[in-house]
Amino acid sequence: MRFSATLATVFWMISSAILPASDPAVVPQGPSFRVETEVFAADSIQPAARHLILFDSGVIYDVRLDDDRIATMYDPTRGRVILIDRLNREQVVLSTEELLTATARARAAIEQEGRAEYFGLLAQVSKLEKEEPGDPQRYQIAFGDTTYTTTTIAVRKPQIATAYNHFATLASQLNVSRQIGLPPFARMTLGQYIADMGHLPLATTLELKLKRGMKPQRFRSQLQVVEQLSLVDRERIAEVGRVLAECKPVELAAFQQ
């Protein structure tokens, strides 16, 4: 089983049940809010990636703020995820069933190889002791050469935590289908743990120990949440819709070239 990490996909490694596909005639429902996330490499003060994730009544729009080319629309109620190339006016539509199948196959292959522990299938969340009484609570999950450490923030509406976790799970499973990123299983376990508390992952650090004797690679993400959408946010959503209407369908392999 091959997994690889690139800076473009580290966001989903650091930022689980998936919503089932349902009747397309059903009107999507869910909280409307925005999340902005910045990802930093090591101790850099300049973000390597910036994402704006807009949640609007059950549909989720992931827009790169540092790269206008790619956007992703997650529509779990209708059982689909759409990758959008805004520059070339192309789109790839994947069903959530395809994502779930790809993830199940990855899990089965890892188990067959006897590497469930190394790839994070058995990883459990631990609650770290505070160094000082006033420090924020930290949570950690580790597998193989990978460790996630996160602090969380509570939200007023538990539905927001649930919606964000659905999104993060879909994004992780999309990466499995695209064969990019780290194994998602421990990350999804951590995400579900946080969502069950009614929290979001406020700040997360990912540490990768690639080779013995080499300095570990570190990435960190910072999240900001606003529990409503602005007029500018809604215009961004409308703009994605306009671009999508102009996009021609292509296969995933062609989209990734």
C-alpha positions in Angstrom: 0.0 0.0 0.0 1.6 3.3 -1.1 1.0 6.6 0.5 3.0 9.8 -0.3 3.0 13.3 1.2 3.2 16.5 -0.7 3.0 20.1 0.7 -0.2 20.6 -1.3 -1.9 17.8 0.6 -0.5 18.4 4.1 -3.5 20.5 4.8 -5.7 17.5 4.9 -3.2 15.5 7.0 -3.4 18.2 9.7 -6.6 20.2 9.6 -15.4 8.7 11.0 -18.3 8.2 9.5 -19.1 9.6 6.0 -22.6 10.9 5.2 -24.4 8.3 3.1 -25.7 9.1 -0.3 -29.3 10.0 -0.4 -32.1 10.9 -2.8 -30.9 13.8 -5.0 -34.3 15.4 -4.6 -33.7 15.9 -0.9 -32.8 19.5 -0.1 -29.4 19.6 1.7 -29.5 20.8 5.3 -26.9 21.8 7.8 -25.2 24.8 9.5 -23.8 27.7 7.4 -20.4 28.9 8.6 -16.8 29.6 7.4 -13.5 28.1 8.4 -10.2 29.5 7.2 -7.0 27.5 7.7 -3.4 28.4 7.2 -0.6 25.7 6.9 3.0 26.4 7.8 6.1 24.4 7.1 8.4 24.1 10.1 8.9 27.5 11.8 8.0 29.6 8.7 5.9 32.7 9.4 4.6 32.6 5.8 1.8 30.1 5.2 2.5 27.4 2.6 -1.2 27.1 1.9 -4.4 28.9 2.8 -7.8 27.4 2.5 -11.3 28.9 2.9 -13.9 26.3 3.6 -17.5 27.5 3.3 -20.4 25.4 4.7 -23.8 26.3 3.3 -26.8 24.2 4.1 -25.1 20.9 3.7 -22.8 21.7 0.8 -19.1 22.5 1.4 -16.9 24.6 -0.8 -13.1 24.4 -0.4 -11.4 27.3 -2.1 -7.6 27.8 -2.1 -6.8 31.4 -1.2 -3.2 31.2 -2.4 -4.0 29.4 -5.6 -7.0 30.3 -7.7 -6.9 27.2 -9.9 -8.4 24.4 -7.9 -11.6 24.3 -5.9 -13.5 21.4 -4.5 -17.2 21.1 -3.8 -18.4 18.4 -1.3 -22.1 17.6 -1.6 -22.6 14.6 0.7 -26.3 14.7 0.7 -26.3 14.1 -3.0 -23.4 11.6 -2.6 -20.8 13.4 -4.7 -17.6 15.3 -4.6 -16.6 17.6 -7.5 -13.0 18.7 -8.3 -13.0 21.9 -10.2 -10.1 23.3 -12.4 -11.1 26.9 -12.6 -8.3 27.7 -15.1 -8.9 25.0 -17.6 -12.6 24.8 -16.9 -12.6 21.1 -16.2 -14.4 19.1 -13.5 -14.2 15.6 -12.1 -17.3 14.1 -10.3 -16.7 11.3 -7.8 -19.4 9.6 -5.8 -19.0 9.3 -2.1 -19.5 5.6 -2.6 -16.3 5.5 -4.7 -14.4 7.3 -2.0 -15.7 4.9 0.6 -14.8 1.9 -1.5 -11.3 3.2 -2.2 -10.7 3.7 1.5 -12.1 0.3 2.4 -9.7 -1.3 -0.2 -6.8 0.6 1.3 -7.7 -0.6 4.8 -8.1 -4.2 3.6 -4.7 -4.1 1.8 -3.0 -2.8 5.0 -4.6 -5.4 7.1 -3.6 -8.1 4.7 0.0 -7.0 4.8 -0.1 -7.1 8.6 0.7 -3.4 9.0 -2.4 -2.1 10.7 -0.5 -0.7 13.6 2.1 1.0 11.4 -0.5 2.7 9.2 -2.6 3.9 12.0 -5.6 1.6 11.9 -5.2 0.9 15.6 -4.1 4.3 16.8 -5.9 5.8 19.8 -6.1 9.4 21.0 -4.3 10.3 24.1 -4.8 13.4 26.4 -1.5 15.1 27.2 -0.7 16.5 30.5 -0.5 20.3 30.7 2.9 21.8 31.3 1.3 24.8 33.1 -2.2 25.0 34.7 -3.4 27.7 32.3 -2.2 25.9 29.1 -4.8 24.7 26.6 -5.6 21.0 26.6 -3.7 19.1 24.0 -4.6 15.8 22.3 -2.2 13.4 20.4 -2.4 10.5 18.1 0.6 8.7 16.6 1.3 5.8 14.3 4.5 4.6 12.6 6.7 7.7 12.1 3.8 10.1 12.3 2.4 12.2 15.2 -0.5 14.6 15.3 -0.8 17.0 18.3 -3.8 19.3 18.5 -5.5 21.9 20.6 -9.2 22.4 20.2 -11.9 25.1 20.3 -15.5 24.7 21.4 -18.3 25.9 19.1 -21.7 27.0 20.2 -23.6 24.6 17.8 -22.5 20.9 17.9 -23.7 20.6 14.3 -20.8 22.8 13.3 -18.3 20.3 14.8 -20.1 17.4 13.1 -20.2 19.1 9.7 -16.5 20.0 9.9 -15.6 16.4 10.7 -17.8 15.1 7.8 -15.8 17.5 5.5 -12.4 16.4 6.9 -13.4 12.8 6.5 -14.5 13.3 2.9 -11.3 15.2 2.1 -9.2 12.4 3.6 -11.0 9.8 1.6 -10.7 11.9 -1.5 -6.9 11.9 -1.0 -7.0 8.1 -0.8 -8.8 7.9 -4.1 -6.2 10.2 -5.6 -3.4 8.2 -3.9 -1.9 11.3 -2.2 -1.2 12.2 1.4 -0.6 10.1 4.5 -2.7 7.2 5.6 -5.9 8.9 6.8 -7.1 6.4 9.5 -5.5 7.9 12.6 -6.4 11.4 11.4 -10.0 10.4 11.1 -10.0 8.8 14.5 -8.7 12.1 16.0 -11.2 14.1 14.0 -14.1 12.0 15.3 -12.8 12.3 18.9 -12.7 16.1 18.6 -16.1 16.3 16.9 -17.7 14.1 19.7 -16.6 16.8 22.2 -18.3 19.5 20.1 -14.9 21.0 19.2 -12.9 22.0 16.2 -9.1 21.4 15.8 -7.8 25.0 16.5 -4.1 24.3 16.1 -2.5 21.1 14.9 1.1 20.0 14.5 2.1 17.2 12.2 5.6 15.6 12.8 7.1 13.2 10.3 10.2 11.2 11.0 11.2 10.2 7.5 14.6 8.6 8.0 16.7 7.6 11.0 19.2 10.3 11.9 17.4 13.0 9.9 15.6 15.9 11.5 11.8 15.3 11.6 9.7 17.4 9.2 7.1 19.5 11.0 4.0 21.2 9.7 1.5 23.2 11.7 -2.0 24.5 10.9 -4.1 27.3 12.4 -7.9 27.4 12.1 -10.3 30.3 12.4 -14.0 29.8 12.5 -16.8 32.3 12.0 -20.2 30.7 12.8 -22.0 32.5 9.9 -21.4 33.4 6.2 -20.9 37.0 5.0 -22.1 38.5 1.7 -18.6 38.1 0.4 -18.6 34.4 1.3 -21.9 33.9 -0.5 -20.5 35.6 -3.6 -17.6 33.2 -3.5 -20.1 30.3 -3.4 -22.0 31.8 -6.4 -18.7 32.2 -8.3 -17.9 28.6 -7.8 -21.3 27.7 -9.2 -20.8 29.9 -12.2 -17.5 28.3 -13.0 -18.8 24.8 -12.5 -21.5 25.4 -15.1 -18.8 26.2 -17.6 -16.6 23.1 -16.8 -16.4 20.1 -19.1 -16.2 16.7 -17.4 -12.9 14.8 -17.5 -11.5 11.6 -15.9 -9.6 11.9 -12.7 -6.3 10.7 -14.3 -6.5 13.6 -16.9 -7.4 16.1 -14.2 -4.3 15.3 -12.2 -1.9 15.7 -15.0 
